[in-house]
Amino acid sequence: MAIYLCHEQPDLYEHDADVVEAAPGRVVLSRTAFHPGGGGQVSDVGTIEWSGGRADVTHVELDGDRWWHVLADESAEPSGAVQVVVDADHRLGVASLHTMSHVLNAFVFDEFSGALVTGAQITGDGKGRMDFDLPEVDNDRLRALEAPINDVIGRGLVVTSLYVPVEEATPESGLMRSRAVAPPPTPDGTFRVIDIDGVDRQACGGTHLSNTAQSRPIRITKVENKGRHNRRVRFTFSD
């Protein structure tokens, strides 16, 4: 996992850059504040403007070390210096759902004896889901987690990120909560950890809030049985 510019400067939404490589409908930049997505989270969206025009960025595709910004205009081919603008509202919505998925994960992990995540998805249309390895559980207990999640939002807890050595991020430490996947370490051999004050500490490479009060209230819309072991919790904003 690289240390992205959006990790280092989470409030950076506009900046200059130069085109490094271009093809019709896509471009690689010298630097970018876009988050590329991953781990079930969609990428940022926004715009790129250059001397010859302007185009919407629909998503980012990773190709090794190259970040292709995919454009809505499939014929556009930017060149030279560009102005990059990340859609702040889209980022806030995704970061809010992602941060609250960490809170949900923390409550499930604590209440259900360390139950692990088996899947997750955060979309750009204000919806999220998490799957947990919970073969025998009353689904009403999962629905009841809506109230404590919203309590965390109301308490305005600080959210920070830090980097820990790989050897500290063991399953026993609680920093790794997924049964199947884990974020790769940074080039210097550390994991990025998101800390929600007093609630959760977990390795993650996604975008998050800096304070839980930035999120709108959350509503758990559905709890589903997915196979013999999995429970799927769907959630969205309540207003």
Order of alpha helices (4+ residues) and beta strands (2+ residues): alpha-beta-beta-beta-beta-beta-beta-alpha-beta-beta-alpha-alpha-beta-beta-beta-beta-beta
